[in-house]
Amino acid sequence: MSDLQSQLDQLLIFQKEAPIRFQTLGNFVLWRDGEKVNSKDWGRDKTVQLIQYLISYRQRHALHKEHIMEHLWEEGDDRDFKVALHGVNKMLEPDRPSRTEPMYLERQGVTYQLNLDKVWIDVEAIEKYITIGNEALVDDPACAKKAYKAAIALYQGSYLPNRIFADWTTEEREKSQVLILGAYTVLAELLVNENPMECVRLTQQAIAIDPTWEDAYKIQMQAYIAKGNRPQALKTYQKCADVLDEEYGIEPLPATKNLLKEIEAIG
Amino acid sequence: MTKKTAETASFMVRFNQKIYADKGEDKVQWRGKVSHVQGGQELNFTDFNDAAAFIQAQLAALTLDATQDKSTEEQENILKKSYSLFKTFAATGPQFLKETLKDPRKQVANIQEQLSEYGEELLEKVPLDDWRNASKSDFQDIKESISALTKSVATLNKKVDELSKTAPTKTTARKAPAKKVATGVKKTATTAKTPKTKK
């Protein structure tokens, strides 16, 4: 078994067995020991904001308390932070004995960070799956396909959709969206001849996220041709040209136009 | 209780680079999308001026919102100051690009004229003759060369100023740190703040 395949398998196991799992795409949900936690149990919104902030900045180690408070609440005081922190720890470890250190939200002095070895987060997993997919693409396309599929299965929508107006969520939202657009198009390209209809579905998903994603239209045209559906391939080109004209006032790239010529020549 | 008006505007800018060959010539196209985070508005663009205008409009709205309790005259004055953020950018970059695209040969002449002011030595360093038959896309190189030259001239001017101030004492010029250039699809979040206003 290749090293990448083994990494992928370990990630899939972690996704299934992690004691704490967060869904942040399309919705915000916590699973504790495999059970979905009622969103009302979070109580105050500041508690939810704090955990979502820690998730958003999970890769910046040791977030300072003052920095978190300033970024989240501007006018919040120390008490607000303490209450929110207590709420987060209570949600993650409701049965933790008093005077013991939290396991999932680690503290060092006045800095905090999530323990990513124990806490599974969908956006973190997506990035890892796509990294494996990209690395395996040339030498192990089967592993790459599996990795991309695992990433795509996790993409349930925009990152923290109820916080789209909060600037601290923007970076993660943009990053996950660009990553998944890449995964959709690369996987679709791998499946053009093997499974054209799945390829069409994947490109449609990409276009639904970003209607100006030209690569997706081009691959979709190829998939329709592989399926023998010339009229639909022509329609796809037209849609692409219309969208690019409307949004940017530009024409499709020469490669897309050349593909159109090839399709027209088939008739 | 006083109501605090919004004082932060965040923008996410996505650039998508398309490199392609057209009639045997390599070309680059940038497709961009700028989003105003707090308002949710978005704009697709291929000309960065459009993105700048979009950002400017959102910031103007923020300024107007923060100065609602002021007189029209005061509001206009503050808005004018708010626009100064874009003054330098609006006065130089777009005009240069517009003129270059409209008449590349004329722009070469302008560049030559400007360079001649700095003497023959500088003219030798700029391969203007190679550029005379250049295509429009080659003018990106010209722009970059001009930008580098402008910086060099500014540094030299500074040096001369320092020398004339401190002469005959010895002075050393500070070396500017190299700028990191990112390529490919990239994203940038920018935030802007206006003064706090309470009403």
Interface residues (C-beta under 8 A of the other chain):
Chain A: I164 F165 A166 D167 T170 E171 E174 K175 V178 T212 E214 E247 Y248 G249 I250 L253 P254 A255
Chain B: T8 S10 M12 R14 K18 Y20 A21 D22 Q29 R31 K33 S35 V37 Q38 G39 G40 N44 F45 T46 V185 K187 A189 T191
